[in-house]
Amino acid sequence: EVLLREIHHRVKNNLQTIKSLIYLQFSRYRDENLNAIYKDIQNRIHSMSLVHQNLYRSSDLVSINMREYLNKLLVDLINSYGLDLNRIKATVSLENVSLDLDVSIPLGLIVTELVSNSLKYAFPEFDSANEIFLRLERITPGRFRLVVGDNGVGLPQSVDFRQSTTLGFQLVHSLVGQIGGEIELDRGAGSKFVISFNENRSPVE
């Protein structure tokens, strides 16, 4: 147990070092596009680092409490864009379940991509009526549903998120396949992505 904690601690520290090195590289340039790229990279690294930080502090060294992890991740993402919960409403409903590392890290990255997309594009102006919602629920024993969405302007009808060439959506599709999941888009009020997956399902080849 001591060895595993030390490994998680060192992985977390190494990820923080990588984030710092990337910051030093990007800080040399005053370019809005590069700054946006840096923020995306920073948030992806943070989502992985947070998993190892939680494992280091937890009595369970092989699985992550998803309620605690995703709550913290969502708040950190909102703060990373210079916002606070007075300027945007975060509606969270997370079952108190624990998932292993092979599922937790991809789910954290999926949430990071989809929430970041909402914060960047869903709201032309931020006010208290803007809402991001995050839900994780157990459908049946061993099967879960993750919902990430917003009440913003929504994706244009002309955009097919399954065929998108953007890195974010490509990464989401790859990660959903990694956990053997399925993803759907509800274009109702805003955008709502629904990911269904099994706790121990083999990844899609």
DAFEN-V692476 format. One record per pair of residues at least 24 apart in sequence whose C-alpha atoms are under 10 Angstrom apart, sorted by the first residue. I is the first residue (numbers start at 1). J is the second residue. Records with the same first field share a line. If there is no record, write none. Layout:
I: J / J
//
This chain:
1: 56 / 59 / 60 / 61
2: 56
4: 55 / 56 / 61 / 62
5: 52 / 53 / 55 / 56 / 57 / 58 / 59 / 61
6: 56
7: 52 / 56
8: 49 / 51 / 52 / 53 / 54 / 55 / 56 / 57 / 61
9: 49 / 52 / 53 / 54 / 55 / 56 / 57
10: 52 / 53 / 56
11: 48 / 49 / 52 / 53 / 56
12: 45 / 46 / 48 / 49 / 50 / 51 / 52 / 53 / 54 / 55 / 56
13: 49 / 52 / 53
14: 49
15: 42 / 45 / 46 / 48 / 49 / 50 / 52
16: 42 / 45 / 46 / 49
18: 42 / 45
19: 43 / 44 / 45 / 46 / 49
36: 120
39: 77 / 80 / 81 / 116
40: 80 / 112 / 113 / 116 / 117 / 168
42: 80
43: 73 / 76 / 77 / 80 / 109 / 112 / 113 / 116
44: 77 / 108 / 109 / 110 / 111 / 112 / 113 / 116
45: 109 / 112
46: 73 / 76 / 77 / 108 / 109 / 112
47: 72 / 73 / 74 / 76 / 77 / 104 / 105 / 106 / 107 / 108 / 109 / 110 / 111 / 112
48: 73 / 101 / 104 / 105 / 106 / 107 / 108 / 109
49: 105
50: 105 / 108
51: 101 / 104 / 105 / 108
52: 101 / 105
55: 101
60: 98
61: 100 / 101
62: 98 / 99 / 100 / 101 / 102
63: 97 / 98 / 99 / 100 / 101 / 102 / 103 / 104
64: 97 / 98 / 99 / 100 / 101 / 103 / 104 / 105
65: 95 / 96 / 97 / 98 / 99 / 100 / 104
66: 94 / 95 / 96 / 97 / 98 / 99 / 100 / 104 / 107 / 108 / 136
67: 92 / 93 / 94 / 95 / 96 / 97 / 98 / 135 / 136
68: 94 / 95 / 96 / 97 / 98
69: 98 / 104 / 108
70: 94 / 104 / 107 / 108 / 111 / 112 / 134 / 135 / 136
71: 134
73: 108 / 109 / 111 / 112 / 115
74: 108 / 111 / 112 / 115 / 116 / 132 / 133 / 134
76: 112
77: 111 / 112 / 113 / 115 / 116 / 119
78: 115 / 116 / 119 / 132
80: 116
81: 116 / 119 / 120
83: 119 / 126
85: 127 / 128 / 131
86: 126 / 127 / 128 / 129
87: 125 / 126 / 127 / 128 / 129 / 130 / 131
88: 119 / 123 / 126 / 127 / 128 / 129 / 130 / 131 / 132
89: 126 / 127 / 128 / 129 / 130 / 131 / 132 / 133 / 150
90: 128 / 130 / 131 / 132 / 133 / 134 / 150
91: 131 / 132 / 133 / 134 / 135 / 149 / 150
92: 132 / 133 / 134 / 135 / 136 / 147 / 148
93: 133 / 134 / 135 / 136 / 137 / 147
94: 134 / 135 / 136 / 137 / 138 / 146 / 147
95: 135 / 136 / 137 / 138 / 144
96: 136 / 137 / 138
97: 136 / 137 / 138 / 144
98: 199
99: 199 / 200
100: 199 / 200
102: 178 / 179 / 199 / 200
103: 175 / 176 / 178 / 179 / 180 / 197 / 198 / 199 / 200 / 201
104: 179
105: 175
106: 171 / 172 / 174 / 175 / 176 / 177 / 178 / 179
107: 146 / 172 / 175 / 176 / 178 / 179 / 195
108: 175
109: 168 / 171 / 172 / 175
110: 146 / 148 / 168 / 169 / 171 / 172 / 173 / 174 / 175 / 176 / 195
111: 146 / 147 / 148 / 149 / 172
112: 148 / 168 / 172
113: 167 / 168 / 169 / 171 / 172
114: 148 / 149 / 150 / 168 / 169 / 172 / 191 / 192 / 193
115: 148 / 149 / 150
116: 168
117: 149 / 150 / 168 / 169
118: 148 / 149 / 150 / 151 / 152 / 153 / 154 / 155 / 190 / 191
119: 150 / 152
121: 152 / 153 / 154 / 155
122: 149 / 150 / 151 / 152 / 153 / 154 / 155 / 190 / 191
123: 150 / 151 / 152 / 153 / 154 / 190
124: 152 / 153
125: 152
126: 152
131: 190
132: 190 / 191 / 192
133: 192
134: 192 / 193
135: 194
136: 194 / 195 / 196
137: 196
138: 196 / 197 / 198 / 199
139: 196 / 197 / 198
140: 198
141: 198 / 199
142: 197 / 198 / 199 / 200 / 201
143: 181 / 196 / 197 / 198 / 199 / 200 / 201
144: 181 / 195 / 196 / 197 / 198 / 199
145: 181 / 182 / 183 / 194 / 195 / 196 / 197 / 198
146: 183 / 193 / 194 / 195 / 196 / 197
147: 183 / 184 / 185 / 192 / 193 / 194 / 195 / 196
148: 185 / 191 / 192 / 193 / 194 / 195
149: 185 / 186 / 187 / 189 / 190 / 191 / 192 / 193 / 194
150: 189 / 190 / 191 / 192 / 193
151: 188 / 189 / 190 / 191 / 192
152: 189 / 190 / 191
153: 187 / 189 / 190 / 191
154: 186 / 187 / 188 / 189 / 190 / 191 / 192
155: 185 / 187 / 190 / 191 / 192
156: 187 / 191
157: 187
160: 185
161: 185
174: 204
175: 203 / 204
176: 203 / 204
177: 202 / 203 / 204 / 205
178: 202 / 203 / 204 / 205
179: 203 / 204
180: 204 / 205
//
